[in-house]
Amino acid sequence: MKCIFLLADGMGDWPVDSLGGKTPLEAAHTPHMDAMAASGVVGLCRSIPQGMPPGSDVANMALLGFDPAKHHTGRGPIEAAAMGLVTWPDDLIFRLNLVTVSEFSDAGVMRDYSAGHIDTKTAHRIVAGLSRTCAGIDMSVYPGVQYRHILVLKAGAEKGGVKSYEASMAVRPPHDITDKPIAEDLALFRQSPILWEFMAKAATVLAVTDHGSRANAVWPWGQGGTLRLPSFEEKYGLRGAVVSAVDLVKGLGRAAGMEVVDVPGATGLLDTNYAGKVAAALDFLTRGDFVFLHVEAPDECGHGGQAADKVEAVERFDRLVVGPLREALAGTETVFLTACDHFTPIAVKTHTTDPVPFVLWREGLSAQPAPAFTEALAAGTGLVVEQGFDLLDFALDRAGRRA
């Protein structure tokens, strides 16, 4: 028996006026997820532990079976793990966004957390320049994918790193403040001479350099110490892999000792290489037991407030991922678990803590069905997995696959 976990990032939503009062999931044509719901186990899962922020880092860590309250140190350390960066335990690791602000001042507004979804090649040229910018400052910058990069503050003999003031800074994620003033965050940054020097220099360099993008500022956030996770294989008795375009999920997989599969053309956007992800999952299942296949596009559309695009993202997930995998694995004892990690409602353009819908399906499984796969119908079954890190255990137990 094999197990595949299909994760549509940010797919959950609230009713949208432009969709006739339906959520994007309700408005989307999703025959494959609906078919699984009609003969599977449908319910809700609280993927965000109480008191923790509703980020993809927290939610995906939980859905992979690890309690974020015990293991989560920050968004930056997870993405550093994806890059294979070697850091000291006391180093402070930030996620570093290339962003677009109306102006880098207290009068500024966060216009775009992704600098227009900057392409990776352009971003790498910019980050190389930023590395020169921070020469002489006790920090390092590492290039990632598109707008997502890493900043490391090195731990000094007496201070710095995880023991520094910077470790406690509660800077808001840039995707949480789209079209909102940035003055309160800049006030926090000013209290860190090292970060403020770097950010001010970066804004000056980006303003005068012809780099061919909308990036005009950098935004460090999600900081923490080096990530350590238990072995996924030892925890579940399953040899696992992650398939994703984003460093966040790759970092979780690598930290848990899972295989990290890189798929050419996987972008994290609507145009991602769906067929390549499906092929990679099927290939791994010939030698492994478990695949966590992650699609980012619904989340990006939610952050952009793009209702029609989010419907399209959900439909592509169903048509180009769920459908082909069900067809390819028909007649096998493969367990399918399909969910989202958190809601990214069009109305607020950021993540919320709503419990997420899931459907568990395997041929011959004793069902707790719903007429279709939607947020409301999942809630209507009355089944709730209270802790996100218990969902995979629940699914394996219910499917008879628990090691």
Secondary structure in CASP SS format (residue, H / E / C, confidence):
PFRMAT SS
TARGET T0000
AUTHOR 0000-0000-0000
METHOD secondary structure of the structure
MODEL  1
M C 1.00
K C 1.00
C E 1.00
I E 1.00
F E 1.00
L E 1.00
L E 1.00
A E 1.00
D C 1.00
G C 1.00
M E 1.00
G E 1.00
D C 1.00
W C 1.00
P C 1.00
V E 1.00
D H 1.00
S H 1.00
L H 1.00
G C 1.00
G C 1.00
K E 1.00
T C 1.00
P H 1.00
L H 1.00
E H 1.00
A H 1.00
A C 1.00
H C 1.00
T C 1.00
P H 1.00
H H 1.00
M H 1.00
D H 1.00
A H 1.00
M H 1.00
A H 1.00
A H 1.00
S H 1.00
G C 1.00
V E 1.00
V E 1.00
G E 1.00
L E 1.00
C E 1.00
R C 1.00
S C 1.00
I C 1.00
P C 1.00
Q C 1.00
G C 1.00
M C 1.00
P C 1.00
P C 1.00
G C 1.00
S H 1.00
D H 1.00
V H 1.00
A H 1.00
N H 1.00
M H 1.00
A H 1.00
L H 1.00
L C 1.00
G C 1.00
F C 1.00
D C 1.00
P H 1.00
A H 1.00
K H 1.00
H H 1.00
H C 1.00
T C 1.00
G C 1.00
R H 1.00
G H 1.00
P H 1.00
I H 1.00
E H 1.00
A H 1.00
A H 1.00
A H 1.00
M H 1.00
G C 1.00
L C 1.00
V C 1.00
T C 1.00
W C 1.00
P C 1.00
D C 1.00
D C 1.00
L E 1.00
I E 1.00
F E 1.00
R E 1.00
L E 1.00
N E 1.00
L E 1.00
V E 1.00
T E 1.00
V E 1.00
S C 1.00
E C 1.00
F C 1.00
S C 1.00
D C 1.00
A C 1.00
G C 1.00
V E 1.00
M E 1.00
R E 1.00
D E 1.00
Y C 1.00
S C 1.00
A C 1.00
G C 1.00
H C 1.00
I C 1.00
D C 1.00
T H 1.00
K H 1.00
T H 1.00
A H 1.00
H H 1.00
R H 1.00
I H 1.00
V H 1.00
A H 1.00
G H 1.00
L H 1.00
S H 1.00
R H 1.00
T H 1.00
C C 1.00
A C 1.00
G C 1.00
I C 1.00
D C 1.00
M E 1.00
S E 1.00
V E 1.00
Y E 1.00
P E 1.00
G E 1.00
V E 1.00
Q C 1.00
Y C 1.00
R E 1.00
H E 1.00
I E 1.00
L E 1.00
V E 1.00
L E 1.00
K C 1.00
A E 1.00
G C 1.00
A C 1.00
E C 1.00
K C 1.00
G E 1.00
G H 1.00
V H 1.00
K H 1.00
S C 1.00
Y H 1.00
E H 1.00
A H 1.00
S H 1.00
M C 1.00
A C 1.00
V C 1.00
R C 1.00
P C 1.00
P H 1.00
H H 1.00
D H 1.00
I C 1.00
T C 1.00
D C 1.00
K C 1.00
P E 1.00
I C 1.00
A H 1.00
E H 1.00
D H 1.00
L H 1.00
A H 1.00
L H 1.00
F H 1.00
R H 1.00
Q C 1.00
S C 1.00
P H 1.00
I H 1.00
L H 1.00
W H 1.00
E H 1.00
F H 1.00
M H 1.00
A H 1.00
K H 1.00
A H 1.00
A H 1.00
T H 1.00
V H 1.00
L H 1.00
A H 1.00
V H 1.00
T C 1.00
D C 1.00
H C 1.00
G C 1.00
S C 1.00
R C 1.00
A C 1.00
N C 1.00
A E 1.00
V E 1.00
W E 1.00
P E 1.00
W E 1.00
G E 1.00
Q E 1.00
G E 1.00
G C 1.00
T C 1.00
L C 1.00
R C 1.00
L C 1.00
P C 1.00
S C 1.00
F H 1.00
E H 1.00
E H 1.00
K H 1.00
Y H 1.00
G C 1.00
L C 1.00
R C 1.00
G E 1.00
A E 1.00
V E 1.00
V E 1.00
S C 1.00
A C 1.00
V C 1.00
D H 1.00
L H 1.00
V H 1.00
K H 1.00
G H 1.00
L H 1.00
G H 1.00
R H 1.00
A H 1.00
A C 1.00
G C 1.00
M C 1.00
E E 1.00
V E 1.00
V E 1.00
D C 1.00
V C 1.00
P C 1.00
G C 1.00
A C 1.00
T C 1.00
G C 1.00
L C 1.00
L C 1.00
D C 1.00
T C 1.00
N C 1.00
Y H 1.00
A H 1.00
G H 1.00
K H 1.00
V H 1.00
A H 1.00
A H 1.00
A H 1.00
L H 1.00
D H 1.00
F H 1.00
L H 1.00
T C 1.00
R C 1.00
G C 1.00
D C 1.00
F E 1.00
V E 1.00
F E 1.00
L E 1.00
H E 1.00
V E 1.00
E C 1.00
A H 1.00
P H 1.00
D H 1.00
E H 1.00
C H 1.00
G H 1.00
H H 1.00
G C 1.00
G C 1.00
Q C 1.00
A H 1.00
A H 1.00
D H 1.00
K H 1.00
V H 1.00
E H 1.00
A H 1.00
V H 1.00
E H 1.00
R H 1.00
F H 1.00
D H 1.00
R H 1.00
L H 1.00
V H 1.00
V H 1.00
G H 1.00
P H 1.00
L H 1.00
R H 1.00
E H 1.00
A H 1.00
L C 1.00
A C 1.00
G C 1.00
T C 1.00
E C 1.00
T C 1.00
V E 1.00
F E 1.00
L E 1.00
T E 1.00
A E 1.00
C C 1.00
D C 1.00
H C 1.00
F E 1.00
T C 1.00
P C 1.00
I C 1.00
A C 1.00
V C 1.00
K C 1.00
T C 1.00
H C 1.00
T E 1.00
T C 1.00
D C 1.00
P C 1.00
V E 1.00
P E 1.00
F E 1.00
V E 1.00
L E 1.00
W E 1.00
R C 1.00
E C 1.00
G C 1.00
L C 1.00
S C 1.00
A C 1.00
Q E 1.00
P C 1.00
A C 1.00
P C 1.00
A C 1.00
F C 1.00
T C 1.00
E H 1.00
A H 1.00
L H 1.00
A H 1.00
A H 1.00
G H 1.00
T C 1.00
G C 1.00
L C 1.00
V E 1.00
V E 1.00
E C 1.00
Q C 1.00
G H 1.00
F H 1.00
D H 1.00
L H 1.00
L H 1.00
D H 1.00
F H 1.00
A H 1.00
L H 1.00
D H 1.00
R H 1.00
A H 1.00
G C 1.00
R C 1.00
R C 1.00
A C 1.00
END
